[in-house]
Amino acid sequence: MRTALVCLQFLFFASPLLLIGIGDAQQPAVDNKMPDGKVLYLVEYVRTDNEDKNVDRLVRATLKRDGTLAKDIVFTTKRYFFGDPGKARIVNKRYIVTEYGGVIDAKDGKLLLEQGYGGELLGIEGGKIVFRVHNLLAPSLDRTIPKEVAEKFGEWEFDLAKGTRARPAEKHWSLGGTLSPDRSRTVYHGAAGALWLDDGNDRKLLGKEFAVTAGKYAEHPTELRAPVLWLDKEHILTQQGNGKIVIVNTQAVVTPVCVISGAPAVNDSPRLSRDPKNRIIYQCGRAEYLIDLEKKSAAPLEEYALGHGFETPVETGPRGFRTITFEGQPIGAGVFVPADIRTAPEVIAEWNLGDPGQRRYVGVLWTKLGFAWRGLDIDYGRLIGWAE
């Protein structure tokens, strides 16, 4: 098995493929009490001219205390088994759970639960993987679904300790939409502009004014939905038009927050989320804003918080380069997608993109080893995350 290890330090800005490291003079001292290694999981896409031989590999990359980077193939499976590996979860540093609800034991290299397209991972609770199986067949009024087939759909939970599958006992998993922090209710979209509240027993209309302004290239403008973000169990942050940010409570009372001048029309639904710094980020088309609830204001987002002290600017430099900093100190630069970065305490990993036709690689850095990047020669794939 071939592993390419590259110390990406003191390199010139000759190609966007290279991730630039920082000199030894700025490296921290190595702590003798540090763990033996850091483990990163990723999926490698193996593609050939023969479609029947195309596979996806679950890879474990271990950055060891001595600075070496080892690659182990944990599990090989059919193409698209993982769906989007970036949406997979790592449980107990051992189990890899796909976005569909499939489960792999990375320690033993075994498939515990095969669940492909049509499954939807809902969450992980109490050592159980909860997922929903959708009926992908188009509904038809004149078609009757046999009982034994219908019973395969709906919500399920997989017990990691017992290796058994059963219906979840908690009712909140059967609620559609976005769950409240205490999981007692959910908010969901009805007709365009309408938001509803559902606690499993009663449904309540919160309003019909939560609209989205569609761009001229939106493929399905009537399907665009206002973003929702629970602030606590009683209040939801959303919008009444692009850039018009409001809070609606569970009694359907709307409180204005701010109006963002020049918020663009969109081809995809806007988003509201919290970043690793717990800041509220509003994404409207290609524009991204930082929402300050106390000041009732918004400002353009200037830097992405990647987690655990790592950051990178929103705006790119020449040829698409971005600088990466750790606790305010530059540690490298490269061409990458910020959302694809994976961090954990003291470590960072990114899939470095290059010019078309050039090979790509996975760059990793452990701050306790200094600011020298190591590279793993894997051309196509996606990061899952660090086993922390």
C-alpha positions in Angstrom: 0.0 0.0 0.0 1.6 3.3 -1.1 1.4 6.3 1.1 3.0 9.6 -0.1 4.2 11.7 2.8 5.1 15.3 2.0 6.5 17.9 4.3 4.9 21.0 2.8 7.1 23.6 4.4 9.1 26.5 2.9 7.4 26.0 -0.5 7.0 28.9 -2.9 3.7 30.1 -4.2 4.3 28.5 -7.5 1.1 26.5 -7.8 -2.3 26.6 -6.2 -1.9 22.9 -5.5 0.6 23.5 -2.8 -0.3 24.3 0.8 2.3 26.7 2.2 3.7 26.1 5.6 5.3 28.4 8.1 8.9 28.4 9.2 10.4 26.5 12.1 11.2 29.7 14.0 7.5 30.0 14.8 6.8 26.4 15.8 5.7 25.6 19.3 7.6 23.2 21.5 6.5 19.5 21.4 4.8 18.3 24.5 6.1 14.9 25.7 2.8 14.1 27.2 0.9 14.5 23.9 -1.0 11.4 22.6 0.6 8.9 20.3 -1.3 10.1 17.3 -4.4 11.8 15.8 -6.8 9.8 13.6 -8.6 11.3 10.6 -11.3 9.4 8.6 -12.0 10.1 4.9 -13.5 8.5 1.9 -11.4 7.9 -1.2 -13.1 7.6 -4.6 -11.4 4.9 -6.7 -12.5 5.4 -10.3 -11.5 3.4 -13.4 -12.5 3.0 -17.0 -14.7 0.1 -16.0 -17.8 1.3 -14.1 -18.2 -2.1 -12.5 -14.8 -1.7 -10.7 -15.5 1.8 -9.3 -15.5 1.7 -5.5 -15.4 3.9 -2.4 -12.8 3.3 0.3 -13.1 4.3 3.9 -9.6 5.4 4.9 -8.0 6.0 8.3 -5.1 8.4 8.2 -3.0 8.5 11.4 -0.7 11.4 12.1 1.8 10.0 14.5 3.7 11.7 17.3 6.9 11.3 15.3 5.5 13.2 12.4 4.8 10.3 10.1 1.4 10.0 8.3 0.1 6.5 7.8 -2.8 5.4 5.6 -5.0 2.3 6.2 -7.9 1.1 4.1 -10.6 0.2 6.6 -13.5 -0.8 4.4 -14.1 -1.0 0.6 -17.7 -0.7 -0.6 -19.8 0.0 -3.7 -19.8 3.5 -5.3 -22.0 6.1 -3.6 -22.5 4.0 -0.4 -21.5 6.9 1.7 -23.6 9.5 -0.1 -21.9 12.8 0.9 -19.1 11.7 3.2 -18.9 15.2 4.6 -22.3 14.6 6.2 -21.2 11.3 7.9 -20.7 11.2 11.7 -18.0 9.5 13.8 -19.4 7.9 17.0 -17.3 6.8 20.0 -14.1 7.3 17.8 -15.1 4.0 16.2 -18.3 3.9 14.2 -18.8 5.7 10.9 -22.5 6.6 10.2 -23.4 7.7 6.7 -25.9 10.4 5.8 -28.3 7.6 4.9 -28.0 5.8 8.3 -25.5 3.1 7.2 -23.0 2.0 9.9 -19.5 0.8 9.6 -17.3 -0.5 12.6 -14.0 1.2 11.7 -12.2 -0.8 14.4 -13.1 -4.2 13.0 -13.6 -3.1 9.4 -17.1 -4.5 9.3 -20.4 -3.3 7.9 -23.0 -3.3 10.7 -26.0 -1.8 8.9 -26.4 -1.4 5.2 -28.7 1.6 4.5 -28.3 3.4 1.1 -30.1 6.0 -0.9 -33.6 6.5 0.5 -32.4 6.6 4.1 -32.0 9.8 6.1 -29.9 10.1 9.2 -32.0 11.9 11.9 -29.7 11.8 14.8 -27.7 9.9 17.4 -29.0 9.5 20.9 -28.1 7.2 23.7 -25.9 4.9 21.7 -28.6 4.5 19.0 -28.5 5.6 15.4 -31.9 7.0 14.4 -32.8 7.2 10.7 -35.8 7.4 8.4 -36.5 5.2 5.4 -38.4 7.0 2.6 -40.6 5.3 0.0 -38.9 6.5 -3.2 -41.7 5.2 -5.5 -44.0 7.9 -6.9 -47.3 7.9 -5.0 -50.3 6.7 -7.0 -54.0 6.7 -6.0 -54.6 3.4 -7.7 -51.6 1.6 -6.3 -51.8 -0.3 -3.0 -48.6 -0.8 -1.1 -48.5 -4.3 0.5 -48.3 -4.2 4.3 -45.0 -6.0 4.4 -43.5 -3.4 2.1 -45.0 -0.4 3.9 -43.6 -1.7 7.2 -40.1 -1.1 5.9 -40.5 2.7 5.8 -40.6 5.3 8.5 -38.4 5.9 11.5 -35.9 3.3 12.8 -33.2 3.1 15.4 -30.1 0.9 15.4 -28.6 0.0 18.8 -24.8 0.0 18.4 -24.2 -2.1 21.5 -26.8 -4.8 20.7 -26.7 -4.6 16.9 -30.5 -4.6 16.7 -33.0 -2.5 14.9 -36.3 -1.3 16.3 -38.8 1.5 16.1 -37.7 4.5 18.3 -39.7 5.0 21.5 -39.3 8.8 21.6 -42.0 10.6 19.7 -39.8 13.6 18.6 -38.2 11.5 15.9 -41.5 11.2 14.0 -41.9 15.0 13.8 -40.9 16.6 10.5 -39.2 19.9 10.2 -36.6 21.5 12.6 -36.7 20.3 16.2 -36.6 22.8 19.1 -33.6 22.5 21.5 -35.6 20.5 24.0 -37.1 18.4 21.2 -40.6 19.0 22.4 -41.8 20.5 19.1 -40.8 21.3 15.6 -41.2 24.1 13.1 -41.9 23.3 9.5 -42.9 24.9 6.2 -46.3 24.7 4.7 -47.3 26.6 1.6 -44.9 29.2 0.4 -44.3 31.7 3.2 -46.1 29.8 5.9 -44.5 28.4 9.1 -46.2 25.9 11.3 -45.5 24.7 14.8 -46.1 21.0 15.7 -45.7 19.3 19.1 -47.0 15.9 17.9 -50.5 16.6 19.2 -51.5 20.1 17.9 -50.4 22.2 15.0 -50.3 26.0 15.0 -49.8 28.5 12.2 -47.1 31.0 13.1 -47.7 33.2 10.0 -47.8 33.3 6.2 -45.3 36.2 5.7 -42.0 34.3 5.9 -41.1 34.8 2.2 -38.1 34.3 0.0 -37.3 36.5 -3.0 -36.3 34.1 -5.8 -33.7 34.9 -8.4 -34.4 34.7 -12.1 -32.4 31.5 -12.4 -34.2 29.7 -9.6 -35.3 26.3 -11.0 -38.2 25.9 -8.5 -38.9 29.4 -7.0 -42.1 28.2 -5.2 -40.1 25.6 -3.3 -37.7 28.1 -1.8 -38.1 28.3 2.0 -37.3 30.8 4.7 -34.4 29.7 7.0 -35.2 28.8 10.6 -32.9 28.8 13.6 -34.2 28.0 17.1 -32.7 30.5 19.6 -34.2 28.7 22.6 -37.3 26.5 23.1 -39.6 29.5 22.6 -38.0 31.7 19.9 -37.2 31.1 16.2 -35.0 33.3 14.0 -36.2 33.6 10.4 -37.0 36.1 7.7 -39.9 37.9 6.1 -38.1 38.5 2.8 -34.5 38.4 1.9 -32.5 40.4 4.4 -35.5 41.2 6.6 -34.5 39.2 9.7 -37.1 38.6 12.4 -37.8 36.6 15.5 -41.1 34.7 15.8 -42.1 33.1 19.1 -44.2 30.0 19.7 -47.2 32.4 20.3 -46.8 33.7 16.7 -45.6 37.1 17.9 -43.1 38.6 15.4 -40.2 40.9 16.5 -38.0 42.7 13.9 -34.3 42.2 14.2 -32.7 44.1 11.3 -33.0 44.8 7.6 -30.0 44.1 5.4 -29.8 46.5 2.6 -29.0 45.0 -0.8 -29.6 41.4 0.2 -29.8 39.6 -3.1 -32.5 37.5 -4.7 -31.6 33.8 -4.5 -31.6 30.6 -6.5 -31.4 28.4 -3.4 -33.1 28.8 0.0 -31.2 31.2 2.4 -29.7 29.7 5.5 -29.3 30.6 9.2 -26.8 28.7 11.3 -24.3 29.0 14.2 -20.6 28.7 13.5 -18.0 27.1 15.9 -17.8 30.5 17.7 -21.6 30.3 18.3 -22.1 33.4 16.0 -25.2 33.5 13.9 -24.4 33.4 10.2 -27.0 34.4 7.5 -26.3 33.1 4.0 -28.3 34.7 1.3 -27.1 33.6 -2.2 -23.4 34.3 -2.2 -23.6 37.0 0.4 -22.9 36.0 4.0 -23.6 38.2 7.1 -23.0 38.1 10.8 -26.2 38.7 12.8 -25.9 40.5 16.2 -29.1 40.0 18.1 -28.2 42.3 20.9 -27.4 45.2 18.6 -30.1 44.2 16.2 -27.6 44.6 13.3 -25.9 42.7 10.5 -22.5 43.0 9.0 -20.7 41.2 6.1 -18.9 38.1 7.3 -15.1 38.6 7.1 -13.7 35.3 8.3 -14.8 31.7 8.6 -14.4 30.1 12.0 -13.3 26.6 11.2 -13.3 25.5 14.8 -10.8 24.9 17.6 -9.0 28.2 17.0 -8.5 27.8 13.2 -9.8 30.6 10.9 -9.6 31.6 7.2 -10.8 34.8 5.4 -14.0 34.8 3.4 -12.3 36.7 0.5 -9.7 34.8 -1.5 -6.3 36.2 -2.6 -4.5 35.7 -5.9 -5.3 32.5 -7.8 -7.9 31.6 -5.1 -5.4 31.3 -2.2 -6.7 31.6 1.4 -4.5 32.0 4.5 -5.2 29.7 7.5 -4.5 31.0 11.0 -4.4 29.2 14.3 -5.2 31.4 17.3 -4.4 34.4 15.2 -1.1 33.2 13.8 -0.7 32.3 10.1 0.1 28.6 9.6 -0.4 28.1 5.9 -2.2 29.0 2.7 -3.8 27.1 -0.1 -6.7 26.6 -2.4 -9.6 24.8 -0.7 -13.3 25.0 0.2 -13.7 26.3 3.8 -16.8 24.2 4.4 -14.7 21.0 3.7 -12.1 21.8 6.3 -12.2 19.4 9.3 -10.7 20.4 12.7 -10.3 19.1 16.2 -8.3 20.3 19.2 -4.8 21.1 17.8 -5.4 19.5 14.4 -6.7 20.5 11.0 -7.3 18.7 7.7 -8.2 20.0 4.3 -8.5 18.6 0.7 -6.2 20.9 -1.3 -7.6 21.7 -4.7 -5.3 22.4 -7.6 -5.2 23.3 -11.3 -7.3 21.0 -13.6 -5.3 17.9 -14.5 -3.1 18.1 -11.4 -3.3 15.6 -8.6 -4.9 16.7 -5.3 -4.0 15.6 -1.8 -5.1 15.8 1.8 -3.1 18.2 3.9 -3.0 17.8 7.7 -1.3 19.7 10.5 -0.9 19.0 14.2 0.1 22.2 16.0 1.9 20.3 18.7 4.3 19.1 16.0 5.0 22.6 14.7 3.6 24.3 11.6 4.8 21.8 8.9 1.9 20.4 6.8 1.9 16.7 5.9 0.3 15.5 2.7 -1.5 12.3 1.8 -1.6 11.4 -1.8 -5.3 10.8 -2.5 -6.6 12.5 -5.6 -10.4 12.3 -5.3 -12.6 11.9 -2.2 -14.0 13.7 0.8 -13.1 14.2 4.4 -15.3 12.9 7.2 -13.5 14.2 10.3 -11.2 13.6 13.2 -11.9 10.8 15.7 -12.1 13.0 18.8 
